[in-house]
Structure formats: structure tokens, C-alpha cells
Amino acid sequence: MGTQRKSRQKIVGMSYAFRVADITQIYDTHARSGLSNREILRRYIWPKYHICEKTFYNIINASADEGIISRVEEAQRQLSLF
């Protein structure tokens, strides 16, 4: 008898979604200046978030994840109510 795996939907927390949005915004601001990704991390992101380079790349990749994008948009809609 074969076992089937249940597909689970990953739940994304609001604080993680906001962190991804903020780090992506910082990265986009400085990426056009010609700085390397490592230099952007060292100068602008690490002093605020204290994350390593691997975590930085995971967050940049997560910014393209549909679940995180929808979570950030949902939060923006909720904040605009006030």
C-alpha cells in the first residue's frame, strides 16, 4: 500500500512578510548604484536586521514567492483602513 503525502500550505507570518518587503525595498534602492550584493548587505541591511548573507539571499528569493507577496498586499490593505 502506497502512502500519499498531504500537501501543506506554508503559513507566512506578518513580521516575516514585512521584513521581506523592507529588505527588498532597501536592496532595490541601492542595487542600481553599482554596489555588489554583499556590499549592500554590509552597509545598509546588516546594521538594521543583523542577518547573514545566506539569509539575505533567501529573503531576496522569498520576495518572488506568491504567498509572501499576497501577505504583504493584504497587510497594506489593512493598514490603509486606519
C-alpha positions in Angstrom: 0.0 0.0 0.0 1.4 3.4 -1.0 1.3 6.3 1.2 0.3 9.7 -0.1 1.8 12.9 1.2 -0.5 15.6 2.1 0.4 18.9 0.6 0.7 21.6 3.2 0.4 25.2 2.6 3.2 27.2 4.3 1.9 29.9 6.6 3.8 33.2 6.3 3.9 35.4 9.4 3.2 39.1 9.1 6.5 40.1 10.6 8.4 37.9 8.1 6.4 39.4 5.2 7.2 43.0 6.4 10.8 42.1 6.8 11.0 40.7 3.3 9.3 43.8 1.9 11.6 46.2 3.8 14.8 44.3 2.9 13.7 44.1 -0.8 13.0 47.8 -0.8 16.4 48.6 0.7 18.1 46.3 -1.8 16.2 47.8 -4.8 17.1 51.3 -3.7 20.9 50.6 -3.7 21.2 47.8 -6.4 21.2 50.4 -9.3 24.1 52.3 -7.7 26.6 49.6 -8.8 27.3 48.2 -5.4 27.6 44.4 -5.0 25.0 42.5 -3.2 27.5 41.8 -0.4 28.3 45.5 0.0 24.6 46.4 0.1 24.1 43.8 2.8 27.1 45.1 4.8 26.3 48.8 4.5 22.5 49.0 4.6 20.8 45.8 5.7 23.1 44.3 8.3 23.0 47.3 10.6 19.2 47.1 10.8 18.5 43.4 10.7 21.8 41.6 11.6 21.3 38.8 9.1 23.9 36.7 7.4 24.5 36.5 3.6 22.7 33.2 3.2 19.6 34.6 5.0 19.8 37.7 2.8 19.7 35.6 -0.4 16.8 33.5 1.0 14.8 36.7 1.6 15.6 38.1 -1.8 14.3 34.8 -3.3 11.3 34.8 -1.0 10.3 38.2 -2.3 9.2 36.4 -5.5 7.1 33.9 -3.6 3.4 34.4 -4.3 2.4 33.6 -0.7 4.6 36.3 0.7 3.5 38.9 -2.0 -0.1 38.3 -1.2 0.5 38.6 2.6 2.3 41.9 2.1 -0.5 43.2 -0.1 -3.1 42.1 2.5 -1.2 43.9 5.2 -1.0 47.1 3.2 -4.8 47.0 2.6 -5.4 46.5 6.3 -3.1 49.4 7.2 -4.8 51.7 4.7 -8.1 51.3 6.7 -6.7 53.4 9.5 
